[in-house]
Amino acid sequence: MKKWNTIFRSAVALLICWLVAGCKDDEATLRLFLQASDRLPEAHRKTVVISNPPMNVVINQLSELSEYDLAKAIAVKTPTRKQLILQFDSHGQRVIETFTAEHRGELYVLTINGIPIAAPAIREVIHNGTLVIDVDLADADLDKIVRGLNGSATREHTLDRM
């Protein structure tokens, strides 16, 4: 009997590992950080490296938004550019409107799966909760990111529908 119990536990553990590993392709993390003020203590800032265009940006270590605030992601590809369009939920809309009003002219940094993707400047107040970000990614990578972000957004908002 003990042998069967061990086999059963091993099978369940393998099933859980398989399910967890299988779900990773449809998950992605998203963080949006604001450029740090010089008044922010050094311990609360960090520097990230953006690859295109190459630059270092000092950011606040605490993110403003995450995949928990995302409603959906869309990829737009044209012959001359690729864009990632992020539509946030009502909480995300309020946060975006507030930080774009208070930090015009500054940068925000978007990270996906912990990798800095872009650092656009805040040019105007955004009222609709939609960020349109030019990205320098391969089509396959952009598609995978959009699938992952939409999977994470759907999963995070499942409780809202209950």
C-alpha positions in Angstrom: 0.0 0.0 0.0 2.9 2.4 0.8 4.3 1.8 -2.6 1.1 2.8 -4.3 0.8 5.9 -2.1 4.3 7.0 -3.2 3.6 6.3 -6.9 0.3 8.3 -6.6 2.1 11.2 -5.0 4.8 11.2 -7.6 2.3 11.1 -10.4 0.4 14.1 -8.9 3.7 16.0 -8.4 4.6 15.4 -12.1 1.1 16.5 -13.2 1.4 19.7 -11.2 4.9 20.4 -12.6 3.6 19.7 -16.1 0.6 22.0 -15.7 2.7 24.8 -14.2 5.4 24.5 -16.9 2.7 24.3 -19.6 1.1 27.5 -18.5 4.2 29.6 -18.6 3.8 30.3 -22.3 0.6 32.1 -21.7 1.8 34.3 -18.9 3.8 37.4 -18.9 4.6 40.0 -16.3 4.3 43.7 -17.0 5.6 46.6 -14.9 5.5 50.3 -15.6 8.0 52.4 -13.7 8.3 56.2 -13.5 11.6 58.0 -14.0 12.9 58.7 -10.5 13.1 62.2 -9.1 16.5 63.3 -7.8 14.8 63.9 -4.4 14.0 60.2 -4.1 16.5 58.5 -1.7 19.2 56.5 -3.5 18.0 53.3 -1.8 14.6 53.7 -3.6 16.0 54.2 -7.1 17.6 51.8 -9.6 19.1 52.2 -13.1 17.8 50.2 -16.0 19.3 49.9 -19.5 17.2 50.4 -22.5 18.6 48.8 -25.7 16.9 50.9 -28.4 17.6 53.7 -28.3 20.5 52.9 -26.0 20.2 54.8 -22.7 20.2 54.4 -18.9 17.2 55.5 -17.0 17.0 55.9 -13.3 13.6 54.7 -12.1 11.6 54.4 -8.9 11.9 50.8 -7.6 8.1 50.6 -7.0 6.0 50.1 -10.2 3.0 52.1 -10.9 1.1 49.4 -12.9 1.4 45.7 -13.6 -0.4 42.9 -15.5 -3.0 43.0 -12.7 -4.2 46.3 -14.1 -4.1 45.3 -17.7 -7.4 44.7 -19.6 -5.8 43.6 -23.0 -2.8 43.9 -25.2 -2.7 44.2 -29.0 0.2 44.1 -31.4 0.2 46.4 -34.4 2.7 45.7 -37.1 3.3 47.9 -40.2 6.3 47.8 -42.6 7.9 50.7 -40.8 7.1 50.1 -37.1 5.8 47.7 -34.5 3.6 48.9 -31.6 2.4 47.4 -28.5 -1.0 48.8 -27.4 -1.9 48.3 -23.8 -5.4 48.9 -22.6 -5.8 49.1 -18.8 -8.8 48.6 -16.6 -10.5 51.4 -14.7 -7.9 51.4 -11.9 -5.1 51.5 -14.5 -6.9 54.3 -16.4 -6.9 56.5 -13.2 -3.3 55.8 -12.5 -2.2 56.6 -16.0 -4.2 59.8 -16.1 -2.7 60.9 -12.8 1.0 60.1 -13.6 0.8 61.5 -17.1 -0.7 64.8 -15.7 1.9 65.1 -13.0 5.0 63.9 -14.9 4.9 65.5 -18.3 8.2 65.6 -20.0 9.6 62.7 -18.0 10.1 59.1 -19.0 8.3 55.9 -17.9 9.9 52.5 -18.4 7.9 49.5 -19.5 9.3 46.1 -18.5 8.0 42.7 -19.7 9.1 39.6 -17.8 11.7 41.8 -16.0 13.3 43.1 -19.3 13.1 46.8 -20.0 11.3 47.1 -23.4 10.9 50.9 -23.9 11.2 54.2 -22.2 8.8 56.7 -23.9 8.5 60.3 -22.8 5.2 61.5 -21.4 4.0 64.1 -23.9 0.4 64.6 -22.9 -2.2 63.6 -20.4 -3.7 60.2 -21.3 -7.4 60.0 -20.3 -8.5 56.7 -21.9 -6.0 54.3 -20.2 -4.4 53.2 -23.4 -0.6 53.3 -23.9 0.8 52.9 -27.4 4.5 52.0 -27.3 6.9 51.6 -30.2 8.9 48.4 -29.7 11.9 46.9 -31.4 11.0 43.2 -31.2 10.9 40.3 -33.7 7.3 39.5 -34.8 7.4 36.1 -33.0 8.6 37.7 -29.8 5.9 40.4 -30.0 3.2 37.9 -30.6 4.4 35.7 -27.7 4.4 38.8 -25.4 0.9 39.8 -26.4 -0.4 36.2 -25.8 1.3 36.2 -22.4 0.0 39.6 -21.4 -3.5 38.7 -22.5 -3.3 35.4 -20.6 -2.1 37.1 -17.5 -4.7 39.9 -17.8 -7.5 37.3 -18.3 -6.3 35.3 -15.3 -6.0 38.4 -13.1 -9.5 39.6 -13.9 -11.2 36.2 -13.4 -12.1 37.1 -9.8 -13.8 40.3 -11.1 -16.3 38.2 -13.0 -17.3 36.0 -10.1 
